[in-house]
Amino acid sequence: MEDYKTLDFDILPVGASRLDGVDLSNLAFGKVFSDHMFVMDCVEGVWQRGEISAYGPMTFSPAMMSLHYGQAIFEGMKAFRQKDGTVSMFRPGENIKRFNLSAQRMGMPEMPEDTFFQALVELLKLDINWVPSHADSALYIRPFMFATESHVGVRPSKKYRFCIFTCPVGAYYTKPVKVKVELHYTRAAEGGTGGAKAAGNYAGSLFPTELAKSQGYDQILWTDAATHQNVEECGTMNVAFVLGDTMVVPQTSDTVLAGITRASAVALMQQQGVKVEERKVTVQELVEAAKNGTLKEAFGLGTAATVSSICTLGLPEVDWDLPPVESWVIAPKVKELLDGVRYGSGEDHFGWNIPI
Ligand SMILES: *Cc1c(COP(=O)(O)O)cnc(C)c1O
């Protein structure tokens, strides 16, 4: 028997699982939710006793501060069914650390790392059968926190709710994406909140993205707020380019979120002996490289889609097409090695997998 007394939350399993009604082989992303969720409240800086119980609706006051002033942050991570049938989380410690950095930036309380980790483990143990085993599928894990005090007037909330729920998911993007190099709208600025996974960042990206879609693109390639000369991120993913034989990745900053997929791809490629540069990448440089044939590959990196190939860079005057994806070397290698670790079919040299 588990000694639940050592946990600072209660575990109340559901009577009957909803899993029987779910087809894990045919999953839309983020539409199906597992049986349980974790909930813990923070009042005046003190975390209260938490609970794992049935996933379901919550009731709040219309004056709940997160609805008005936007203190809301989240994480996105995954657990994978291993080749041998067991389940592992991929680098959860990195998500926990980043969550608390986001909390700090948004004036919210930090979640104690051990409580966060234990909550993940216990939640996954309870919903272990929801972790799908089909190719490219995973259990997506969504920790988040939002201000819950009822109060009108701008200041940090005195109450917060921390939650975790999970979704079994299939593959994300399928085909290569056309990206619009965004020369007007801005996702993030120096000194802003772009380095945090703050809900409002995504709200601000929606209109420009819809506009890009109406112009025939799939996503935005964000550039820096001050000059629109430097490439930062692709949609809600980090971005990488292959210039000649070098993988070039914009360096992380206030405006480029420190993605775990990005960091993992850099480490894996360096280990493979590929030359990797983390630095400023200019739009001009990409256009020159596209013209002279040295721009070989361009791809997004993120937990949801892992690797998302970019087939076209859209500028006002001209769309630059990349070489056909079939000729790419680095992006498929990143995907192969990352998947090898995450699904337990390859070497986990760095000890990234944390078994449940
Ligand atoms: C979450 C996110 C990423 C990717 O981070 P991962 O840890 O790799 O999932 C990149 N950019 C933005 C803006 C994000 O929100």
Ligand as a Chemical Component Dictionary entry (heavy atoms), coordinates in Angstrom:
data_LIG
# 
_chem_comp.id                   LIG 
_chem_comp.type                 NON-POLYMER 
_chem_comp.pdbx_formal_charge   0 
_chem_comp.three_letter_code    LIG 
# 
loop_
_chem_comp_atom.comp_id 
_chem_comp_atom.atom_id 
_chem_comp_atom.alt_atom_id 
_chem_comp_atom.type_symbol 
_chem_comp_atom.charge 
_chem_comp_atom.model_Cartn_x 
_chem_comp_atom.model_Cartn_y 
_chem_comp_atom.model_Cartn_z 
_chem_comp_atom.pdbx_ordinal 
LIG C1 C1 C 0 5.490 25.885 -25.105 1  
LIG C2 C2 C 0 6.129 26.781 -26.100 2  
LIG C3 C3 C 0 7.250 26.386 -26.847 3  
LIG C4 C4 C 0 7.797 24.986 -26.854 4  
LIG O1 O1 O 0 8.226 24.542 -25.617 5  
LIG P1 P1 P 0 8.386 22.971 -25.351 6  
LIG O2 O2 O 0 8.903 22.913 -23.975 7  
LIG O3 O3 O 0 9.322 22.444 -26.333 8  
LIG O4 O4 O 0 7.031 22.380 -25.520 9  
LIG C5 C5 C 0 7.846 27.316 -27.676 10 
LIG N1 N1 N 0 7.356 28.553 -27.788 11 
LIG C6 C6 C 0 6.268 28.966 -27.115 12 
LIG C7 C7 C 0 5.784 30.342 -27.289 13 
LIG C8 C8 C 0 5.620 28.085 -26.253 14 
LIG O5 O5 O 0 4.539 28.470 -25.609 15 
# 
loop_
_chem_comp_bond.comp_id 
_chem_comp_bond.atom_id_1 
_chem_comp_bond.atom_id_2 
_chem_comp_bond.value_order 
_chem_comp_bond.pdbx_ordinal 
LIG C1 C2 SING 1  
LIG C2 C3 SING 2  
LIG C2 C8 DOUB 3  
LIG C3 C4 SING 4  
LIG C3 C5 DOUB 5  
LIG C4 O1 SING 6  
LIG O1 P1 SING 7  
LIG P1 O2 DOUB 8  
LIG P1 O3 SING 9  
LIG P1 O4 SING 10 
LIG C5 N1 SING 11 
LIG N1 C6 DOUB 12 
LIG C6 C7 SING 13 
LIG C6 C8 SING 14 
LIG C8 O5 SING 15 
# 
